[in-house]
Amino acid sequence: MAKADTAAAFAANRDRAAPLLKQLNADAIGHLIDGEILPSTSGEVFETTSPIDGSVVAQVARGNADDIDRAARAAQRAFKSWRDMPAASRKKLLHRVADAIEARADDIAVLECIDTGQPHRFMAKAAIRGAENFRFFADKCMEARDGRNMPSDEHWNVSTRVPIGPVGIITPWNTPFMLSTWKIAPALASGCTVVHKPAEWSPVTADLLSRIVKDAGVPDGVLNTVHGFGEDAGKALTEHPAIKAIAFVGETSTGAAIMAQGAPTLKRVHFELGGKNPVIVFDDADLERALDAVVFMIYSLNGERCTSSSRLLIQSSIADTFIEQLTARVRALKVGHPLDPDTEIGPLIHQRHLDKVCSYFEIARQDGATIAVGGAPFAGPGGGHYVQPTLVTGARGEMRVAQEEVFGPFLTVIPFGDEREAIEIANAVQYGLTGYVWTADMGRALRVADALEAGMIWLNSENVRHLPTPFGGMKSSGIGRDGGDYSFDFYMETKHVALARGTHKIQRLGVST
């Protein structure tokens, strides 16, 4: 984009943001419960601030157990009528939601930039992806209850699916709008009602989503949104007896706590948790495409993504050349204001998170690795939570920077000798979300894919989403799968119905011979 065009687009984004921020400053963000925008029962609020400059974006109602109880009971009341609504009617309503999201896509994008620090080049697409999520699952409403035909000699056995009931959905602060739709859309399509607890660091677009859903005509109580902190609203949601299942995206330690909190009420859980994902580049790979994918999958979205390839496993025979080219690319990354269309890396979400990411600079040095690029905060516009994109070389698999999820623009490079060693290093972590393999040898690609302990593998590709496919991890990266029918496996119960042909023999008891 030419410099003048970039400046004009930057100004347009700021002009779009200004009235939206003015409205947010005028009206506190409330909960949506049973179709009404409400303050917390306690009257308490908290501030959400922009990572760009620390300015207050909005006052937000701080929910507690009473607010969760109101929302859960509203979801419980609305469940039967939403469950029994004809699938074609649910489909029509969810398409209306998708239409409304598309109409507000530019507003969603700039608000997400200001509330999270994510660059506009990615958030513009995230809003559209949110609409795609609703549209995809709207169309699947018609088949949500579909089952299987499994005839036996004496019976005609069929299965069907029924929605499990009111569910709780707890979403994270990275790309919050898109990830909220990724969970909420299949829950609503299945016939479940929802209580949504967004991340407290990024509540703004969750509020907008709840208003969009209400304005689209989705009945009151079907989607309820309660803002607040994990120790208050989140804990109350996971423990509430009316909530039949919890879908959570976030840190592994929080997922473990949620599982424990839901155990007394036997809640079904679906977790999408952390990752320390490897990208393995063999010496016969298309190195230009591999380099593009390596850079994109760790430095896009500020590195704040669960599927980022944060460990580069590079074959020793090409390591020096590849790392030289990689170093030049990382040095050229543009850190800047998230509303600037040229920005590739914006400020990190929160001061606490910035501190965490920066703590790994010293950890890398103590481990004996080399910080080839970055390794310090960045003086960005507005003085917010900026960090230099960081590249760590000379690492070994057992180092903390190769084991722990940094969740920032931080790439650790580990050399390997052969296929066996690459697999060994890749699997030697607690996580198992994704893996990426670059090689021209398809036999090797398939062998490595089969051996990697990860729920999703991309061969000669970065993470390219296809909505019908299963999305989720293994080990400490999660439980369950999203996508297509896999989502319905979580939000619905499978029911078996046996239809007797009337020909099978029934044993007779209590009859004298």
C-alpha positions in Angstrom: 0.0 0.0 0.0 1.4 3.4 -0.9 2.3 5.7 1.9 -0.6 8.2 1.2 -3.1 5.3 1.0 -1.7 3.9 4.3 -2.1 7.2 6.0 -5.6 7.6 4.7 -6.6 4.1 5.9 -5.1 4.8 9.3 -7.1 8.0 9.6 -10.2 6.3 8.5 -9.8 3.6 11.1 -9.3 6.3 13.8 -12.3 8.2 12.6 -14.5 5.0 12.8 -13.2 4.3 16.3 -13.9 7.8 17.7 -17.7 7.7 18.0 -17.6 4.1 19.1 -15.3 4.9 21.9 -17.3 8.0 22.8 -20.4 5.8 23.2 -18.5 3.3 25.3 -17.3 6.1 27.6 -20.8 7.3 28.0 -22.5 4.0 28.8 -21.1 1.3 31.0 -21.0 -2.2 29.5 -23.7 -4.3 31.2 -24.6 -7.9 31.3 -27.2 -9.3 28.8 -29.6 -11.4 30.9 -32.9 -12.7 29.6 -32.9 -10.0 26.9 -32.1 -7.1 29.2 -28.9 -5.1 29.6 -28.4 -5.0 33.3 -25.8 -3.8 35.9 -24.4 -6.2 38.4 -26.5 -7.0 41.4 -23.6 -5.7 43.5 -23.3 -2.5 41.5 -19.6 -3.1 41.0 -17.7 -2.3 37.8 -14.2 -2.7 36.5 -12.3 -0.8 33.8 -11.1 -2.2 30.5 -8.1 -0.2 29.3 -6.4 -0.1 25.9 -3.0 -1.7 25.5 -2.1 1.1 23.1 -1.8 3.8 25.7 -3.5 2.6 28.9 -6.6 4.8 28.4 -9.9 3.6 29.8 -12.0 2.2 27.0 -15.1 1.4 29.2 -16.5 0.7 32.6 -17.8 -2.9 32.7 -20.3 -4.5 35.1 -18.4 -6.9 37.3 -20.5 -10.0 37.6 -20.7 -12.3 40.6 -22.5 -15.5 41.6 -25.9 -13.8 41.7 -25.5 -12.5 38.2 -24.5 -15.9 36.9 -27.5 -17.4 38.7 -29.8 -15.0 37.0 -28.3 -15.8 33.6 -28.3 -19.6 34.2 -31.9 -19.5 35.2 -32.8 -17.4 32.2 -31.0 -19.9 30.0 -32.8 -22.8 31.7 -36.2 -21.1 31.1 -35.5 -20.5 27.5 -34.1 -23.9 26.7 -37.2 -25.9 25.9 -38.7 -23.4 23.5 -35.3 -22.9 21.7 -34.7 -26.7 21.6 -38.2 -27.3 20.2 -38.0 -24.4 17.6 -38.0 -25.9 14.1 -34.5 -26.2 12.8 -35.4 -24.0 9.8 -36.4 -21.2 12.1 -33.2 -21.4 14.1 -31.3 -21.4 10.8 -33.0 -18.2 9.7 -32.2 -16.5 13.0 -28.5 -17.5 12.9 -28.2 -16.3 9.4 -29.6 -12.9 10.5 -26.8 -12.8 13.2 -24.2 -13.5 10.5 -25.7 -10.7 8.3 -25.5 -8.3 11.2 -21.9 -9.2 12.0 -20.9 -8.6 8.4 -22.7 -5.2 8.5 -20.7 -4.3 11.6 -17.4 -5.9 10.6 -15.5 -2.6 10.4 -16.8 -1.5 13.8 -15.9 -4.9 15.3 -12.4 -4.7 13.8 -11.4 -1.3 15.2 -12.9 -2.0 18.6 -11.0 -5.3 18.8 -7.8 -3.4 17.8 -8.2 -0.8 20.6 -9.3 -3.3 23.2 -6.7 -6.1 22.5 -3.9 -4.4 20.6 -4.2 -6.8 17.7 -3.2 -5.3 14.3 -6.1 -4.2 12.0 -4.9 -6.3 9.1 -5.8 -9.4 11.1 -8.9 -8.1 13.0 -10.6 -7.1 9.8 -10.6 -10.7 8.7 -11.5 -12.0 12.2 -14.8 -10.2 12.2 -15.7 -11.8 8.8 -14.6 -15.2 10.2 -17.1 -14.7 13.0 -19.9 -14.2 10.5 -18.7 -17.3 8.6 -18.9 -19.3 11.9 -22.5 -18.3 12.4 -23.4 -18.9 8.7 -21.7 -22.4 8.7 -23.5 -23.6 11.8 -26.8 -22.0 10.7 -26.8 -24.2 7.7 -26.0 -27.2 9.9 -29.1 -26.6 12.1 -31.0 -28.8 9.6 -28.8 -31.9 10.3 -27.9 -31.3 14.0 -30.2 -34.2 15.1 -29.1 -36.6 12.4 -27.9 -40.0 13.5 -27.1 -43.4 12.1 -29.0 -46.4 10.9 -27.6 -49.6 12.4 -30.0 -52.5 11.6 -29.6 -55.9 13.3 -31.4 -59.2 12.7 -34.4 -58.5 14.9 -34.3 -54.7 15.4 -33.9 -51.6 13.4 -31.5 -49.5 15.5 -31.2 -45.8 14.9 -29.5 -43.0 16.8 -30.4 -39.3 17.1 -29.0 -36.3 18.9 -30.7 -34.0 21.3 -29.2 -30.7 22.8 -27.7 -31.2 26.2 -29.3 -28.1 27.8 -28.0 -24.7 29.0 -24.2 -24.5 28.6 -21.5 -22.2 29.8 -18.9 -20.7 27.4 -15.8 -19.0 28.7 -13.7 -17.3 26.0 -10.2 -15.8 25.9 -8.8 -12.4 25.2 -6.9 -13.2 22.0 -9.1 -12.6 19.0 -12.1 -12.6 21.4 -14.9 -11.9 18.9 -14.0 -14.7 16.4 -13.4 -17.2 19.2 -16.7 -16.4 20.9 -18.6 -17.0 17.7 -16.6 -20.3 17.2 -18.1 -21.6 20.4 -21.5 -19.8 20.6 -22.7 -20.5 17.0 -22.6 -24.4 17.3 -24.1 -24.3 20.7 -27.1 -22.2 19.4 -27.3 -24.3 16.3 -27.6 -27.5 18.3 -30.5 -26.1 20.3 -28.6 -25.3 23.5 -29.0 -22.0 25.4 -25.8 -20.2 26.5 -24.3 -18.2 29.4 -21.2 -16.6 28.0 -18.4 -15.3 30.3 -15.9 -13.3 28.2 -12.4 -12.6 29.2 -12.2 -9.6 31.5 -9.2 -8.1 29.5 -11.3 -7.9 26.3 -15.0 -7.4 27.0 -16.0 -4.8 24.4 -16.8 -6.9 21.3 -18.5 -9.6 23.5 -20.9 -6.9 24.5 -21.4 -6.0 20.8 -22.0 -9.6 19.9 -24.7 -10.0 22.6 -26.5 -6.9 21.2 -26.2 -8.2 17.7 -27.7 -11.5 18.6 -30.6 -9.8 20.5 -31.3 -7.4 17.7 -31.3 -10.2 15.2 -34.4 -11.6 17.0 -32.9 -14.5 18.9 -35.4 -15.0 21.8 -34.6 -13.6 25.2 -32.6 -15.9 27.4 -31.1 -18.0 24.6 -27.8 -16.1 24.8 -26.9 -14.4 28.1 -23.6 -12.6 28.6 -22.1 -12.0 32.1 -18.9 -10.0 32.4 -16.5 -10.4 35.3 -13.4 -12.2 36.6 -12.7 -15.9 36.7 -12.6 -16.2 40.5 -16.1 -14.7 40.7 -18.2 -15.1 37.6 -16.2 -17.8 36.0 -16.1 -20.1 39.1 -19.9 -19.5 39.7 -20.6 -20.5 36.1 -18.6 -23.7 36.3 -20.3 -24.7 39.5 -23.9 -23.8 38.7 -26.2 -26.9 38.7 -28.3 -25.6 35.8 -25.3 -25.5 33.5 -24.8 -28.9 31.8 -21.5 -28.3 30.1 -18.6 -25.9 30.0 -16.7 -25.0 26.8 -13.5 -23.1 27.7 -10.6 -21.6 25.7 -7.6 -20.5 27.7 -4.7 -21.6 29.8 -4.1 -25.2 30.8 -4.0 -24.4 34.5 -7.3 -22.7 34.3 -8.8 -25.6 32.4 -7.7 -28.0 35.2 -9.4 -25.7 37.8 -12.6 -25.6 35.7 -12.6 -29.4 35.5 -12.4 -29.7 39.3 -15.1 -27.0 39.9 -17.5 -28.8 37.5 -16.9 -32.3 38.9 -19.5 -32.2 41.7 -22.2 -31.5 39.1 -20.7 -34.0 36.6 -20.3 -31.3 33.9 -19.2 -32.2 30.5 -16.1 -30.2 29.6 -14.5 -29.1 26.3 -11.1 -27.5 26.6 -9.0 -25.7 24.0 -5.8 -25.0 26.0 -2.2 -24.1 25.5 0.3 -25.1 23.0 4.1 -25.2 22.3 3.7 -26.2 18.7 6.6 -27.3 16.5 7.1 -26.4 12.9 9.6 -29.0 11.4 11.5 -27.9 8.3 13.5 -30.6 6.5 16.3 -29.8 4.1 14.2 -30.9 1.0 11.4 -28.5 1.8 10.3 -25.5 -0.4 12.3 -23.2 1.8 10.8 -20.0 0.6 7.2 -21.1 1.4 8.4 -22.6 4.6 10.0 -19.4 5.7 6.8 -17.4 4.9 4.8 -19.9 7.0 7.3 -19.9 9.9 7.2 -16.1 10.2 3.5 -15.8 9.8 2.6 -18.5 12.3 4.5 -17.0 15.2 4.5 -13.2 14.5 1.0 -12.7 13.3 -1.7 -11.9 15.9 1.2 -10.7 18.2 2.1 -14.3 18.7 -0.9 -14.5 21.1 -2.5 -17.6 19.5 -2.8 -21.1 20.7 -1.9 -22.6 17.3 1.3 -20.5 16.8 4.4 -22.5 15.8 6.5 -21.2 18.6 9.3 -23.9 18.1 11.2 -24.0 14.8 12.8 -27.4 14.4 15.3 -26.9 11.5 17.4 -29.6 9.9 21.1 -29.0 10.7 22.2 -29.2 7.1 20.2 -26.0 6.2 20.1 -24.3 9.7 22.6 -21.6 9.1 21.2 -20.4 5.8 17.6 -20.6 7.0 18.3 -18.8 10.2 20.1 -16.0 8.4 17.1 -15.4 6.2 14.7 -15.8 9.1 16.7 -13.2 11.2 16.5 -10.7 8.4 12.7 -11.2 8.2 12.2 -10.8 11.9 14.2 -7.6 12.0 12.1 -6.2 9.3 8.7 -6.8 11.1 6.8 -3.5 11.7 5.7 -2.9 15.3 3.2 -0.1 15.5 -0.2 1.3 16.3 -2.8 -1.5 15.7 -5.1 0.8 13.6 -2.2 1.4 11.1 -2.7 -1.0 8.2 1.0 -1.4 7.8 1.4 -2.6 11.4 2.4 -6.3 11.7 2.8 -6.5 15.5 0.8 -4.3 17.9 0.9 -3.9 21.7 0.3 -7.0 23.8 -3.0 -7.3 25.6 -2.0 -6.2 29.2 0.9 -5.1 31.3 0.9 -8.4 33.2 1.2 -10.3 29.9 3.9 -8.0 28.7 5.8 -8.7 31.9 5.4 -12.4 31.4 6.7 -12.3 27.8 9.6 -10.1 28.7 10.6 -12.5 31.6 11.6 -15.1 29.0 14.4 -12.9 27.7 16.4 -13.5 30.8 15.3 -17.1 31.0 16.6 -17.7 27.5 20.0 -16.1 28.5 20.2 -18.2 31.6 19.4 -21.4 29.7 22.4 -20.6 27.4 20.4 -19.7 24.3 21.1 -16.7 22.1 18.7 -13.8 21.5 19.4 -13.2 17.8 16.7 -10.5 17.4 14.7 -8.5 19.9 14.7 -9.4 23.6 13.4 -6.1 24.9 10.2 -3.9 25.2 9.5 -1.6 22.3 8.8 2.2 22.5 5.6 2.1 20.4 3.1 4.9 19.7 1.1 5.7 22.8 3.6 4.2 25.1 1.6 1.0 25.5 2.5 -2.7 26.0 4.8 -3.1 23.0 7.6 -5.7 22.7 10.2 -6.3 20.1 9.6 -9.4 18.0 12.1 -11.9 19.4 14.1 -14.7 17.8 16.0 -17.2 20.1 18.6 -19.4 18.5 21.0 -22.0 19.8 18.3 -23.6 21.9 17.9 -27.2 23.1 14.7 -29.1 23.6 14.9 -29.2 27.4 15.3 -25.4 27.8 12.4 -23.6 29.4 12.0 -21.4 26.2 11.5 -24.7 24.3 9.1 -26.1 26.9 6.8 -23.3 28.2 4.2 -21.3 26.3 5.4 -17.7 26.0 2.3 -16.6 24.0 3.9 -13.7 22.3 6.0 -12.8 19.3 8.8 -15.1 20.5 10.3 -17.9 18.3 12.7 -20.6 19.6 14.9 -22.3 17.1 16.2 -25.9 17.7 18.3 -27.8 15.2 17.9 -31.5 14.5 19.8 -34.2 12.6 17.3 -36.6 11.2 13.6 -37.6 11.2 13.8 -39.6 14.4 15.4 -36.8 16.3 12.8 -34.2 15.0 9.9 -36.4 16.2 11.6 -36.9 19.5 12.1 -33.2 20.1 8.7 -32.3 18.8 6.9 -34.7 21.2 9.0 -33.9 24.3 6.6 -31.2 25.7 3.5 -31.4 27.8 1.4 -29.9 25.0 -0.1 -31.4 21.8 -2.2 -29.0 19.9 -0.7 -28.6 16.4 2.3 -29.5 14.4 3.6 -28.3 11.0 5.8 -30.3 8.7 7.7 -29.0 5.6 9.2 -31.6 3.3 9.0 -32.7 -0.3 9.0 -36.4 0.7 5.4 -37.3 1.2 6.2 -40.6 2.7 8.2 -38.8 5.4 5.5 -36.2 5.8 2.9 -38.9 6.5 5.2 -40.8 8.9 5.9 -37.7 10.9 2.3 -36.7 10.9 1.4 -40.1 12.3 4.1 -39.9 15.0 3.5 -36.4 16.2 1.5 -36.1 19.4 -0.8 -33.4 18.3 -4.5 -33.0 17.5 -3.9 -31.2 14.2 -1.1 -31.5 11.7 -0.5 -29.3 8.6 1.8 -30.7 5.9 3.5 -28.0 3.8 1.1 -25.4 5.0 0.5 -23.0 7.8 -2.8 -23.2 9.8 -5.5 -22.9 7.2 -9.0 -23.4 8.8 -11.6 -25.6 7.2 -14.8 -25.5 9.3 -16.0 -29.1 8.9 -12.7 -30.5 10.2 -12.0 -31.4 13.8 -10.2 -28.7 15.8 -8.6 -29.5 19.2 -5.6 -31.0 20.9 -4.3 -33.8 23.1 -2.2 -34.1 26.2 -2.2 -30.7 28.1 -3.6 -28.9 25.1 -7.2 -29.9 25.6 -10.2 -32.3 25.6 -12.7 -32.6 22.7 -13.0 -31.2 19.2 -14.7 -28.3 17.5 -15.8 -28.0 13.9 -18.7 -29.5 11.9 -20.3 -32.5 13.5 -17.5 -32.7 16.1 -19.0 -29.6 17.8 -22.4 -31.3 18.0 -20.8 -34.3 19.7 -20.2 -31.9 22.6 -23.3 -29.8 22.7 -25.7 -32.7 22.1 -26.4 -36.1 23.7 -26.6 -39.1 21.4 -29.7 -41.2 21.9 -30.2 -44.8 20.7 -33.7 -46.0 19.7 -34.3 -49.7 18.9 -37.4 -50.5 16.9 -38.4 -54.2 17.2 -39.5 -56.1 14.2 -41.7 -58.2 16.5 -40.0 -61.4 15.6 -37.4 -61.8 18.3 -37.9 -64.3 21.1 -38.5 -62.8 24.6 -37.7 -65.1 27.5 -40.7 -65.9 29.6 -40.3 -65.8 33.4 -42.8 -66.7 36.1 -44.6 -69.1 33.8 -45.0 -72.7 34.9 -43.7 -75.3 32.5 
